[in-house]
């Protein structure tokens, strides 16, 4: 599903103009992104949690050459689905 698909789905359900619906989606995504950049946890009840985690620097290996390289420390975003979402996805 793309951002355009989300806009179209909301447009059909809510009935606002596509421009307004697109703006709402953009604002929501921008708000989520800004909070993740600050390192805040995002909890969406019934959906799941987005958390920024710190990965430590480590040694890695280039699979082509076998050369050992240093993988720098970095921040990554992880998602943990809620129990409700897990059940919905796993229903036959």
mmCIF file as gemmi writes it, N, C-alpha and C atoms, coordinates in Angstrom:
data_model
loop_
_atom_site.group_PDB
_atom_site.id
_atom_site.type_symbol
_atom_site.label_atom_id
_atom_site.label_alt_id
_atom_site.label_comp_id
_atom_site.label_asym_id
_atom_site.label_entity_id
_atom_site.label_seq_id
_atom_site.pdbx_PDB_ins_code
_atom_site.Cartn_x
_atom_site.Cartn_y
_atom_site.Cartn_z
_atom_site.occupancy
_atom_site.B_iso_or_equiv
_atom_site.pdbx_formal_charge
_atom_site.auth_seq_id
_atom_site.auth_asym_id
_atom_site.pdbx_PDB_model_num
ATOM 1 N N . UNK Axp A 1 ? 0.852 -1.175 0 1 0 ? 1 A 1
ATOM 2 C CA . UNK Axp A 1 ? 0 0 0 1 0 ? 1 A 1
ATOM 3 C C . UNK Axp A 1 ? 0.893 1.232 0 1 0 ? 1 A 1
ATOM 4 N N . UNK Axp A 2 ? 0.591 2.17 -0.85 1 0 ? 2 A 1
ATOM 5 C CA . UNK Axp A 2 ? 1.369 3.402 -0.944 1 0 ? 2 A 1
ATOM 6 C C . UNK Axp A 2 ? 0.646 4.546 -0.239 1 0 ? 2 A 1
ATOM 7 N N . UNK Axp A 3 ? 1.339 5.676 -0.144 1 0 ? 3 A 1
ATOM 8 C CA . UNK Axp A 3 ? 0.73 6.858 0.463 1 0 ? 3 A 1
ATOM 9 C C . UNK Axp A 3 ? -0.496 7.277 -0.341 1 0 ? 3 A 1
ATOM 10 N N . UNK Axp A 4 ? -0.418 7.168 -1.663 1 0 ? 4 A 1
ATOM 11 C CA . UNK Axp A 4 ? -1.552 7.514 -2.522 1 0 ? 4 A 1
ATOM 12 C C . UNK Axp A 4 ? -2.744 6.589 -2.253 1 0 ? 4 A 1
ATOM 13 N N . UNK Axp A 5 ? -2.469 5.32 -2 1 0 ? 5 A 1
ATOM 14 C CA . UNK Axp A 5 ? -3.547 4.378 -1.669 1 0 ? 5 A 1
ATOM 15 C C . UNK Axp A 5 ? -4.221 4.765 -0.36 1 0 ? 5 A 1
ATOM 16 N N . UNK Axp A 6 ? -3.425 5.19 0.606 1 0 ? 6 A 1
ATOM 17 C CA . UNK Axp A 6 ? -3.984 5.627 1.887 1 0 ? 6 A 1
ATOM 18 C C . UNK Axp A 6 ? -4.859 6.85 1.688 1 0 ? 6 A 1
ATOM 19 N N . UNK Axp A 7 ? -4.377 7.806 0.902 1 0 ? 7 A 1
ATOM 20 C CA . UNK Axp A 7 ? -5.157 9.017 0.616 1 0 ? 7 A 1
ATOM 21 C C . UNK Axp A 7 ? -6.477 8.641 -0.047 1 0 ? 7 A 1
ATOM 22 N N . UNK Axp A 8 ? -6.431 7.75 -1.038 1 0 ? 8 A 1
ATOM 23 C CA . UNK Axp A 8 ? -7.66 7.346 -1.738 1 0 ? 8 A 1
ATOM 24 C C . UNK Axp A 8 ? -8.637 6.626 -0.809 1 0 ? 8 A 1
ATOM 25 N N . UNK Axp A 9 ? -8.12 5.756 0.059 1 0 ? 9 A 1
ATOM 26 C CA . UNK Axp A 9 ? -8.987 5.034 0.985 1 0 ? 9 A 1
ATOM 27 C C . UNK Axp A 9 ? -9.673 6.008 1.949 1 0 ? 9 A 1
ATOM 28 N N . UNK Axp A 10 ? -8.917 6.975 2.475 1 0 ? 10 A 1
ATOM 29 C CA . UNK Axp A 10 ? -9.508 7.966 3.374 1 0 ? 10 A 1
ATOM 30 C C . UNK Axp A 10 ? -10.488 8.868 2.63 1 0 ? 10 A 1
ATOM 31 N N . UNK Axp A 11 ? -10.152 9.234 1.414 1 0 ? 11 A 1
ATOM 32 C CA . UNK Axp A 11 ? -11.029 10.067 0.584 1 0 ? 11 A 1
ATOM 33 C C . UNK Axp A 11 ? -12.396 9.402 0.41 1 0 ? 11 A 1
ATOM 34 N N . UNK Axp A 12 ? -12.381 8.094 0.141 1 0 ? 12 A 1
ATOM 35 C CA . UNK Axp A 12 ? -13.631 7.368 -0.067 1 0 ? 12 A 1
ATOM 36 C C . UNK Axp A 12 ? -14.426 7.208 1.234 1 0 ? 12 A 1
ATOM 37 N N . UNK Axp A 13 ? -13.743 7.049 2.364 1 0 ? 13 A 1
ATOM 38 C CA . UNK Axp A 13 ? -14.434 6.829 3.638 1 0 ? 13 A 1
ATOM 39 C C . UNK Axp A 13 ? -14.915 8.114 4.281 1 0 ? 13 A 1
ATOM 40 N N . UNK Axp A 14 ? -14.11 9.184 4.183 1 0 ? 14 A 1
ATOM 41 C CA . UNK Axp A 14 ? -14.427 10.42 4.89 1 0 ? 14 A 1
ATOM 42 C C . UNK Axp A 14 ? -15.225 11.38 4.03 1 0 ? 14 A 1
ATOM 43 N N . UNK Axp A 15 ? -14.885 11.47 2.756 1 0 ? 15 A 1
ATOM 44 C CA . UNK Axp A 15 ? -15.623 12.349 1.866 1 0 ? 15 A 1
ATOM 45 C C . UNK Axp A 15 ? -15.057 13.762 1.747 1 0 ? 15 A 1
ATOM 46 N N . UNK Axp A 16 ? -13.905 14.018 2.352 1 0 ? 16 A 1
ATOM 47 C CA . UNK Axp A 16 ? -13.253 15.31 2.152 1 0 ? 16 A 1
ATOM 48 C C . UNK Axp A 16 ? -12.662 15.337 0.746 1 0 ? 16 A 1
ATOM 49 N N . UNK Axp A 17 ? -12.2 16.5 0.307 1 0 ? 17 A 1
ATOM 50 C CA . UNK Axp A 17 ? -11.563 16.563 -1.008 1 0 ? 17 A 1
ATOM 51 C C . UNK Axp A 17 ? -10.242 15.812 -0.964 1 0 ? 17 A 1
ATOM 52 N N . UNK Axp A 18 ? -9.769 15.405 -2.138 1 0 ? 18 A 1
ATOM 53 C CA . UNK Axp A 18 ? -8.499 14.673 -2.186 1 0 ? 18 A 1
ATOM 54 C C . UNK Axp A 18 ? -7.355 15.55 -1.694 1 0 ? 18 A 1
ATOM 55 N N . UNK Axp A 19 ? -7.431 16.844 -1.967 1 0 ? 19 A 1
ATOM 56 C CA . UNK Axp A 19 ? -6.377 17.765 -1.529 1 0 ? 19 A 1
ATOM 57 C C . UNK Axp A 19 ? -6.339 17.833 -0.003 1 0 ? 19 A 1
ATOM 58 N N . UNK Axp A 20 ? -7.511 17.967 0.62 1 0 ? 20 A 1
ATOM 59 C CA . UNK Axp A 20 ? -7.579 18.009 2.084 1 0 ? 20 A 1
ATOM 60 C C . UNK Axp A 20 ? -7.122 16.682 2.695 1 0 ? 20 A 1
ATOM 61 N N . UNK Axp A 21 ? -7.56 15.584 2.11 1 0 ? 21 A 1
ATOM 62 C CA . UNK Axp A 21 ? -7.186 14.263 2.609 1 0 ? 21 A 1
ATOM 63 C C . UNK Axp A 21 ? -5.685 14.054 2.498 1 0 ? 21 A 1
ATOM 64 N N . UNK Axp A 22 ? -5.109 14.465 1.367 1 0 ? 22 A 1
ATOM 65 C CA . UNK Axp A 22 ? -3.67 14.344 1.162 1 0 ? 22 A 1
ATOM 66 C C . UNK Axp A 22 ? -2.912 15.174 2.189 1 0 ? 22 A 1
ATOM 67 N N . UNK Axp A 23 ? -3.414 16.374 2.475 1 0 ? 23 A 1
ATOM 68 C CA . UNK Axp A 23 ? -2.773 17.251 3.463 1 0 ? 23 A 1
ATOM 69 C C . UNK Axp A 23 ? -2.806 16.608 4.854 1 0 ? 23 A 1
ATOM 70 N N . UNK Axp A 24 ? -3.929 16.007 5.215 1 0 ? 24 A 1
ATOM 71 C CA . UNK Axp A 24 ? -4.048 15.349 6.519 1 0 ? 24 A 1
ATOM 72 C C . UNK Axp A 24 ? -3.033 14.214 6.637 1 0 ? 24 A 1
ATOM 73 N N . UNK Axp A 25 ? -2.934 13.385 5.607 1 0 ? 25 A 1
ATOM 74 C CA . UNK Axp A 25 ? -1.984 12.273 5.621 1 0 ? 25 A 1
ATOM 75 C C . UNK Axp A 25 ? -0.558 12.798 5.748 1 0 ? 25 A 1
ATOM 76 N N . UNK Axp A 26 ? -0.229 13.845 5 1 0 ? 26 A 1
ATOM 77 C CA . UNK Axp A 26 ? 1.113 14.439 5.065 1 0 ? 26 A 1
ATOM 78 C C . UNK Axp A 26 ? 1.427 14.966 6.462 1 0 ? 26 A 1
ATOM 79 N N . UNK Axp A 27 ? 0.466 15.64 7.081 1 0 ? 27 A 1
ATOM 80 C CA . UNK Axp A 27 ? 0.673 16.202 8.422 1 0 ? 27 A 1
ATOM 81 C C . UNK Axp A 27 ? 0.87 15.089 9.45 1 0 ? 27 A 1
ATOM 82 N N . UNK Axp A 28 ? 0.069 14.036 9.359 1 0 ? 28 A 1
ATOM 83 C CA . UNK Axp A 28 ? 0.207 12.916 10.3 1 0 ? 28 A 1
ATOM 84 C C . UNK Axp A 28 ? 1.581 12.275 10.148 1 0 ? 28 A 1
ATOM 85 N N . UNK Axp A 29 ? 1.995 11.979 8.925 1 0 ? 29 A 1
ATOM 86 C CA . UNK Axp A 29 ? 3.29 11.338 8.7 1 0 ? 29 A 1
ATOM 87 C C . UNK Axp A 29 ? 4.449 12.24 9.122 1 0 ? 29 A 1
ATOM 88 N N . UNK Axp A 30 ? 4.331 13.525 8.871 1 0 ? 30 A 1
ATOM 89 C CA . UNK Axp A 30 ? 5.38 14.467 9.263 1 0 ? 30 A 1
ATOM 90 C C . UNK Axp A 30 ? 5.484 14.542 10.789 1 0 ? 30 A 1
ATOM 91 N N . UNK Axp A 31 ? 4.346 14.531 11.468 1 0 ? 31 A 1
ATOM 92 C CA . UNK Axp A 31 ? 4.339 14.548 12.935 1 0 ? 31 A 1
ATOM 93 C C . UNK Axp A 31 ? 5.002 13.292 13.496 1 0 ? 31 A 1
ATOM 94 N N . UNK Axp A 32 ? 4.682 12.132 12.922 1 0 ? 32 A 1
ATOM 95 C CA . UNK Axp A 32 ? 5.317 10.885 13.353 1 0 ? 32 A 1
ATOM 96 C C . UNK Axp A 32 ? 6.824 10.955 13.142 1 0 ? 32 A 1
ATOM 97 N N . UNK Axp A 33 ? 7.239 11.419 11.967 1 0 ? 33 A 1
ATOM 98 C CA . UNK Axp A 33 ? 8.663 11.504 11.641 1 0 ? 33 A 1
ATOM 99 C C . UNK Axp A 33 ? 9.402 12.442 12.59 1 0 ? 33 A 1
ATOM 100 N N . UNK Axp A 34 ? 8.834 13.605 12.867 1 0 ? 34 A 1
ATOM 101 C CA . UNK Axp A 34 ? 9.477 14.573 13.762 1 0 ? 34 A 1
ATOM 102 C C . UNK Axp A 34 ? 9.675 13.991 15.158 1 0 ? 34 A 1
ATOM 103 N N . UNK Axp A 35 ? 8.666 13.27 15.652 1 0 ? 35 A 1
ATOM 104 C CA . UNK Axp A 35 ? 8.776 12.687 16.985 1 0 ? 35 A 1
ATOM 105 C C . UNK Axp A 35 ? 9.782 11.549 17.024 1 0 ? 35 A 1
ATOM 106 N N . UNK Axp A 36 ? 9.863 10.756 15.98 1 0 ? 36 A 1
ATOM 107 C CA . UNK Axp A 36 ? 10.866 9.694 15.919 1 0 ? 36 A 1
ATOM 108 C C . UNK Axp A 36 ? 12.271 10.279 15.835 1 0 ? 36 A 1
ATOM 109 N N . UNK Axp A 37 ? 12.441 11.377 15.093 1 0 ? 37 A 1
ATOM 110 C CA . UNK Axp A 37 ? 13.743 12.05 15.011 1 0 ? 37 A 1
ATOM 111 C C . UNK Axp A 37 ? 14.213 12.505 16.386 1 0 ? 37 A 1
ATOM 112 N N . UNK Axp A 38 ? 13.271 12.912 17.231 1 0 ? 38 A 1
ATOM 113 C CA . UNK Axp A 38 ? 13.597 13.368 18.588 1 0 ? 38 A 1
ATOM 114 C C . UNK Axp A 38 ? 13.825 12.191 19.535 1 0 ? 38 A 1
ATOM 115 N N . UNK Axp A 39 ? 13.572 10.971 19.052 1 0 ? 39 A 1
ATOM 116 C CA . UNK Axp A 39 ? 13.775 9.79 19.88 1 0 ? 39 A 1
ATOM 117 C C . UNK Axp A 39 ? 12.571 9.397 20.708 1 0 ? 39 A 1
ATOM 118 N N . UNK Axp A 40 ? 11.419 10.003 20.454 1 0 ? 40 A 1
ATOM 119 C CA . UNK Axp A 40 ? 10.213 9.688 21.21 1 0 ? 40 A 1
ATOM 120 C C . UNK Axp A 40 ? 9.595 8.382 20.738 1 0 ? 40 A 1
ATOM 121 N N . UNK Axp A 41 ? 8.946 7.693 21.655 1 0 ? 41 A 1
ATOM 122 C CA . UNK Axp A 41 ? 8.212 6.473 21.34 1 0 ? 41 A 1
ATOM 123 C C . UNK Axp A 41 ? 6.821 6.867 20.857 1 0 ? 41 A 1
ATOM 124 N N . UNK Axp A 42 ? 6.324 6.185 19.839 1 0 ? 42 A 1
ATOM 125 C CA . UNK Axp A 42 ? 4.98 6.456 19.332 1 0 ? 42 A 1
ATOM 126 C C . UNK Axp A 42 ? 4.13 5.221 19.59 1 0 ? 42 A 1
ATOM 127 N N . UNK Axp A 43 ? 3.056 5.399 20.34 1 0 ? 43 A 1
ATOM 128 C CA . UNK Axp A 43 ? 2.166 4.294 20.681 1 0 ? 43 A 1
ATOM 129 C C . UNK Axp A 43 ? 0.799 4.563 20.077 1 0 ? 43 A 1
ATOM 130 N N . UNK Axp A 44 ? 0.381 3.694 19.163 1 0 ? 44 A 1
ATOM 131 C CA . UNK Axp A 44 ? -0.925 3.801 18.537 1 0 ? 44 A 1
ATOM 132 C C . UNK Axp A 44 ? -1.771 2.634 19.051 1 0 ? 44 A 1
ATOM 133 N N . UNK Axp A 45 ? -2.701 2.946 19.952 1 0 ? 45 A 1
ATOM 134 C CA . UNK Axp A 45 ? -3.527 1.909 20.588 1 0 ? 45 A 1
ATOM 135 C C . UNK Axp A 45 ? -4.235 1.064 19.539 1 0 ? 45 A 1
ATOM 136 N N . UNK Axp A 46 ? -4.152 -0.241 19.696 1 0 ? 46 A 1
ATOM 137 C CA . UNK Axp A 46 ? -4.798 -1.161 18.772 1 0 ? 46 A 1
ATOM 138 C C . UNK Axp A 46 ? -3.997 -1.421 17.509 1 0 ? 46 A 1
ATOM 139 N N . UNK Axp A 47 ? -2.87 -0.735 17.345 1 0 ? 47 A 1
ATOM 140 C CA . UNK Axp A 47 ? -2.035 -0.906 16.15 1 0 ? 47 A 1
ATOM 141 C C . UNK Axp A 47 ? -0.637 -1.369 16.517 1 0 ? 47 A 1
ATOM 142 N N . UNK Axp A 48 ? 0.088 -0.565 17.32 1 0 ? 48 A 1
ATOM 143 C CA . UNK Axp A 48 ? 1.42 -0.967 17.74 1 0 ? 48 A 1
ATOM 144 C C . UNK Axp A 48 ? 2.267 0.21 18.178 1 0 ? 48 A 1
ATOM 145 N N . UNK Axp A 49 ? 3.558 -0.075 18.415 1 0 ? 49 A 1
ATOM 146 C CA . UNK Axp A 49 ? 4.499 0.933 18.896 1 0 ? 49 A 1
ATOM 147 C C . UNK Axp A 49 ? 5.671 1.084 17.94 1 0 ? 49 A 1
ATOM 148 N N . UNK Axp A 50 ? 6.068 2.334 17.711 1 0 ? 50 A 1
ATOM 149 C CA . UNK Axp A 50 ? 7.283 2.644 16.977 1 0 ? 50 A 1
ATOM 150 C C . UNK Axp A 50 ? 8.292 3.145 18.004 1 0 ? 50 A 1
ATOM 151 N N . UNK Axp A 51 ? 9.485 2.565 18.013 1 0 ? 51 A 1
ATOM 152 C CA . UNK Axp A 51 ? 10.508 2.92 18.987 1 0 ? 51 A 1
ATOM 153 C C . UNK Axp A 51 ? 11.831 3.141 18.257 1 0 ? 51 A 1
ATOM 154 N N . UNK Axp A 52 ? 12.566 4.181 18.66 1 0 ? 52 A 1
ATOM 155 C CA . UNK Axp A 52 ? 13.898 4.422 18.124 1 0 ? 52 A 1
ATOM 156 C C . UNK Axp A 52 ? 14.893 3.725 19.047 1 0 ? 52 A 1
ATOM 157 N N . UNK Axp A 53 ? 15.707 2.861 18.478 1 0 ? 53 A 1
ATOM 158 C CA . UNK Axp A 53 ? 16.711 2.131 19.258 1 0 ? 53 A 1
ATOM 159 C C . UNK Axp A 53 ? 18.101 2.512 18.78 1 0 ? 53 A 1
ATOM 160 N N . UNK Axp A 54 ? 19.051 2.436 19.696 1 0 ? 54 A 1
ATOM 161 C CA . UNK Axp A 54 ? 20.462 2.736 19.405 1 0 ? 54 A 1
ATOM 162 C C . UNK Axp A 54 ? 21.186 1.423 19.112 1 0 ? 54 A 1
ATOM 163 N N . UNK Axp A 55 ? 21.823 1.335 17.972 1 0 ? 55 A 1
ATOM 164 C CA . UNK Axp A 55 ? 22.652 0.162 17.656 1 0 ? 55 A 1
ATOM 165 C C . UNK Axp A 55 ? 24.103 0.547 17.877 1 0 ? 55 A 1
ATOM 166 N N . UNK Axp A 56 ? 24.858 -0.313 18.532 1 0 ? 56 A 1
ATOM 167 C CA . UNK Axp A 56 ? 26.263 -0.03 18.812 1 0 ? 56 A 1
ATOM 168 C C . UNK Axp A 56 ? 27.117 -0.335 17.59 1 0 ? 56 A 1
ATOM 169 N N . UNK Axp A 57 ? 28.3 0.279 17.529 1 0 ? 57 A 1
ATOM 170 C CA . UNK Axp A 57 ? 29.235 -0.003 16.446 1 0 ? 57 A 1
ATOM 171 C C . UNK Axp A 57 ? 29.696 -1.455 16.57 1 0 ? 57 A 1
ATOM 172 N N . UNK Axp A 58 ? 29.949 -2.081 15.423 1 0 ? 58 A 1
ATOM 173 C CA . UNK Axp A 58 ? 30.39 -3.474 15.445 1 0 ? 58 A 1
ATOM 174 C C . UNK Axp A 58 ? 31.221 -3.789 14.218 1 0 ? 58 A 1
ATOM 175 N N . UNK Axp A 59 ? 31.888 -4.909 14.276 1 0 ? 59 A 1
ATOM 176 C CA . UNK Axp A 59 ? 32.674 -5.376 13.141 1 0 ? 59 A 1
ATOM 177 C C . UNK Axp A 59 ? 31.738 -6.144 12.209 1 0 ? 59 A 1
ATOM 178 N N . UNK Axp A 60 ? 31.928 -5.928 10.927 1 0 ? 60 A 1
ATOM 179 C CA . UNK Axp A 60 ? 31.159 -6.643 9.92 1 0 ? 60 A 1
ATOM 180 C C . UNK Axp A 60 ? 32.087 -7.176 8.852 1 0 ? 60 A 1
ATOM 181 N N . UNK Axp A 61 ? 31.517 -7.857 7.886 1 0 ? 61 A 1
ATOM 182 C CA . UNK Axp A 61 ? 32.331 -8.423 6.822 1 0 ? 61 A 1
ATOM 183 C C . UNK Axp A 61 ? 31.642 -8.2 5.491 1 0 ? 61 A 1
ATOM 184 N N . UNK Axp A 62 ? 32.413 -7.714 4.499 1 0 ? 62 A 1
ATOM 185 C CA . UNK Axp A 62 ? 31.9 -7.55 3.15 1 0 ? 62 A 1
ATOM 186 C C . UNK Axp A 62 ? 31.715 -8.948 2.559 1 0 ? 62 A 1
ATOM 187 N N . UNK Axp A 63 ? 30.484 -9.321 2.196 1 0 ? 63 A 1
ATOM 188 C CA . UNK Axp A 63 ? 30.252 -10.68 1.717 1 0 ? 63 A 1
ATOM 189 C C . UNK Axp A 63 ? 30.948 -10.989 0.387 1 0 ? 63 A 1
ATOM 190 N N . UNK Axp A 64 ? 31.197 -9.968 -0.427 1 0 ? 64 A 1
ATOM 191 C CA . UNK Axp A 64 ? 31.862 -10.192 -1.712 1 0 ? 64 A 1
ATOM 192 C C . UNK Axp A 64 ? 33.354 -10.458 -1.541 1 0 ? 64 A 1
ATOM 193 N N . UNK Axp A 65 ? 34 -9.603 -0.755 1 0 ? 65 A 1
ATOM 194 C CA . UNK Axp A 65 ? 35.46 -9.676 -0.651 1 0 ? 65 A 1
ATOM 195 C C . UNK Axp A 65 ? 35.933 -10.386 0.618 1 0 ? 65 A 1
ATOM 196 N N . UNK Axp A 66 ? 35.054 -10.486 1.6 1 0 ? 66 A 1
ATOM 197 C CA . UNK Axp A 66 ? 35.458 -11.074 2.872 1 0 ? 66 A 1
ATOM 198 C C . UNK Axp A 66 ? 36.219 -10.102 3.753 1 0 ? 66 A 1
ATOM 199 N N . UNK Axp A 67 ? 36.383 -8.878 3.266 1 0 ? 67 A 1
ATOM 200 C CA . UNK Axp A 67 ? 37.119 -7.849 4.003 1 0 ? 67 A 1
ATOM 201 C C . UNK Axp A 67 ? 36.333 -7.432 5.251 1 0 ? 67 A 1
ATOM 202 N N . UNK Axp A 68 ? 37.039 -7.311 6.375 1 0 ? 68 A 1
ATOM 203 C CA . UNK Axp A 68 ? 36.404 -6.895 7.62 1 0 ? 68 A 1
ATOM 204 C C . UNK Axp A 68 ? 36.246 -5.373 7.604 1 0 ? 68 A 1
ATOM 205 N N . UNK Axp A 69 ? 35.045 -4.902 7.999 1 0 ? 69 A 1
ATOM 206 C CA . UNK Axp A 69 ? 34.769 -3.458 8.018 1 0 ? 69 A 1
ATOM 207 C C . UNK Axp A 69 ? 34.128 -3.091 9.351 1 0 ? 69 A 1
ATOM 208 N N . UNK Axp A 70 ? 34.18 -1.808 9.665 1 0 ? 70 A 1
ATOM 209 C CA . UNK Axp A 70 ? 33.557 -1.283 10.881 1 0 ? 70 A 1
ATOM 210 C C . UNK Axp A 70 ? 32.178 -0.744 10.501 1 0 ? 70 A 1
ATOM 211 N N . UNK Axp A 71 ? 31.141 -1.241 11.151 1 0 ? 71 A 1
ATOM 212 C CA . UNK Axp A 71 ? 29.788 -0.739 10.951 1 0 ? 71 A 1
ATOM 213 C C . UNK Axp A 71 ? 29.538 0.26 12.076 1 0 ? 71 A 1
ATOM 214 N N . UNK Axp A 72 ? 29.294 1.505 11.697 1 0 ? 72 A 1
ATOM 215 C CA . UNK Axp A 72 ? 29.17 2.571 12.695 1 0 ? 72 A 1
ATOM 216 C C . UNK Axp A 72 ? 27.887 2.435 13.52 1 0 ? 72 A 1
ATOM 217 N N . UNK Axp A 73 ? 27.894 3.08 14.676 1 0 ? 73 A 1
ATOM 218 C CA . UNK Axp A 73 ? 26.69 3.074 15.507 1 0 ? 73 A 1
ATOM 219 C C . UNK Axp A 73 ? 25.639 3.924 14.818 1 0 ? 73 A 1
ATOM 220 N N . UNK Axp A 74 ? 24.396 3.569 15.062 1 0 ? 74 A 1
ATOM 221 C CA . UNK Axp A 74 ? 23.309 4.277 14.397 1 0 ? 74 A 1
ATOM 222 C C . UNK Axp A 74 ? 22.017 4.074 15.161 1 0 ? 74 A 1
ATOM 223 N N . UNK Axp A 75 ? 21.025 4.868 14.771 1 0 ? 75 A 1
ATOM 224 C CA . UNK Axp A 75 ? 19.694 4.731 15.357 1 0 ? 75 A 1
ATOM 225 C C . UNK Axp A 75 ? 18.796 4.054 14.319 1 0 ? 75 A 1
ATOM 226 N N . UNK Axp A 76 ? 17.939 3.159 14.791 1 0 ? 76 A 1
ATOM 227 C CA . UNK Axp A 76 ? 17.004 2.47 13.908 1 0 ? 76 A 1
ATOM 228 C C . UNK Axp A 76 ? 15.602 2.557 14.498 1 0 ? 76 A 1
ATOM 229 N N . UNK Axp A 77 ? 14.612 2.533 13.625 1 0 ? 77 A 1
ATOM 230 C CA . UNK Axp A 77 ? 13.219 2.548 14.06 1 0 ? 77 A 1
ATOM 231 C C . UNK Axp A 77 ? 12.712 1.111 14.024 1 0 ? 77 A 1
ATOM 232 N N . UNK Axp A 78 ? 12.123 0.673 15.128 1 0 ? 78 A 1
ATOM 233 C CA . UNK Axp A 78 ? 11.526 -0.655 15.176 1 0 ? 78 A 1
ATOM 234 C C . UNK Axp A 78 ? 10.027 -0.514 15.406 1 0 ? 78 A 1
ATOM 235 N N . UNK Axp A 79 ? 9.295 -1.513 14.943 1 0 ? 79 A 1
ATOM 236 C CA . UNK Axp A 79 ? 7.839 -1.533 15.113 1 0 ? 79 A 1
ATOM 237 C C . UNK Axp A 79 ? 7.447 -2.824 15.804 1 0 ? 79 A 1
ATOM 238 N N . UNK Axp A 80 ? 6.637 -2.706 16.843 1 0 ? 80 A 1
ATOM 239 C CA . UNK Axp A 80 ? 6.105 -3.879 17.536 1 0 ? 80 A 1
ATOM 240 C C . UNK Axp A 80 ? 4.584 -3.802 17.442 1 0 ? 80 A 1
ATOM 241 N N . UNK Axp A 81 ? 3.973 -4.74 16.729 1 0 ? 81 A 1
ATOM 242 C CA . UNK Axp A 81 ? 2.517 -4.706 16.592 1 0 ? 81 A 1
ATOM 243 C C . UNK Axp A 81 ? 1.81 -5.014 17.912 1 0 ? 81 A 1
ATOM 244 N N . UNK Axp A 82 ? 0.616 -4.455 18.068 1 0 ? 82 A 1
ATOM 245 C CA . UNK Axp A 82 ? -0.187 -4.74 19.262 1 0 ? 82 A 1
ATOM 246 C C . UNK Axp A 82 ? -0.772 -6.145 19.145 1 0 ? 82 A 1
ATOM 247 N N . UNK Axp A 83 ? -1.269 -6.652 20.258 1 0 ? 83 A 1
ATOM 248 C CA . UNK Axp A 83 ? -1.907 -7.975 20.258 1 0 ? 83 A 1
ATOM 249 C C . UNK Axp A 83 ? -3.117 -7.993 19.323 1 0 ? 83 A 1
ATOM 250 N N . UNK Axp A 84 ? -3.841 -6.891 19.281 1 0 ? 84 A 1
ATOM 251 C CA . UNK Axp A 84 ? -5.029 -6.796 18.423 1 0 ? 84 A 1
ATOM 252 C C . UNK Axp A 84 ? -4.628 -6.937 16.958 1 0 ? 84 A 1
ATOM 253 N N . UNK Axp A 85 ? -3.569 -6.235 16.545 1 0 ? 85 A 1
ATOM 254 C CA . UNK Axp A 85 ? -3.093 -6.316 15.167 1 0 ? 85 A 1
ATOM 255 C C . UNK Axp A 85 ? -2.567 -7.713 14.857 1 0 ? 85 A 1
ATOM 256 N N . UNK Axp A 86 ? -1.823 -8.295 15.796 1 0 ? 86 A 1
ATOM 257 C CA . UNK Axp A 86 ? -1.295 -9.657 15.597 1 0 ? 86 A 1
ATOM 258 C C . UNK Axp A 86 ? -2.418 -10.65 15.359 1 0 ? 86 A 1
ATOM 259 N N . UNK Axp A 87 ? -3.465 -10.563 16.184 1 0 ? 87 A 1
ATOM 260 C CA . UNK Axp A 87 ? -4.6 -11.482 16.034 1 0 ? 87 A 1
ATOM 261 C C . UNK Axp A 87 ? -5.283 -11.275 14.688 1 0 ? 87 A 1
ATOM 262 N N . UNK Axp A 88 ? -5.473 -10.016 14.294 1 0 ? 88 A 1
ATOM 263 C CA . UNK Axp A 88 ? -6.151 -9.72 13.027 1 0 ? 88 A 1
ATOM 264 C C . UNK Axp A 88 ? -5.361 -10.26 11.837 1 0 ? 88 A 1
ATOM 265 N N . UNK Axp A 89 ? -4.039 -10.117 11.888 1 0 ? 89 A 1
ATOM 266 C CA . UNK Axp A 89 ? -3.182 -10.573 10.787 1 0 ? 89 A 1
ATOM 267 C C . UNK Axp A 89 ? -3.147 -12.1 10.725 1 0 ? 89 A 1
ATOM 268 N N . UNK Axp A 90 ? -3.212 -12.758 11.88 1 0 ? 90 A 1
ATOM 269 C CA . UNK Axp A 90 ? -3.08 -14.217 11.925 1 0 ? 90 A 1
ATOM 270 C C . UNK Axp A 90 ? -4.394 -14.976 11.837 1 0 ? 90 A 1
ATOM 271 N N . UNK Axp A 91 ? -5.517 -14.294 11.704 1 0 ? 91 A 1
ATOM 272 C CA . UNK Axp A 91 ? -6.792 -14.996 11.547 1 0 ? 91 A 1
ATOM 273 C C . UNK Axp A 91 ? -6.852 -15.612 10.151 1 0 ? 91 A 1
ATOM 274 N N . UNK Axp A 92 ? -7.379 -16.835 10.05 1 0 ? 92 A 1
ATOM 275 C CA . UNK Axp A 92 ? -7.472 -17.493 8.732 1 0 ? 92 A 1
ATOM 276 C C . UNK Axp A 92 ? -8.489 -16.863 7.826 1 0 ? 92 A 1
